[in-house]
């Protein structure tokens, strides 16, 4: 089980203990937002892994195989590699999603804290 799943589960449990879905957790971020942030981090990791795998698949010569090669394979190879990256990320990944998740959560919490200050500054004018 990756770190992101355990971090997210603890934060989600705290956020879901509130009585309504739109209430916020101790960090000031709603459960719905925590789930979106977690999914975004995993998707980012999947795309990144796919981009890292792309050069490896670009060097494989499949034209000599019985069913390999051709224009169709060349056209769909990048999509296949991207999906492979997504599957790796969805099954634990390489740990990049953990760091991205923490950074996105910190950015969201900072934005949540700045909103009341901006409203107060606008109100004082």
Beta strands, then each sheet from edge to edge (+ up, - down):
end
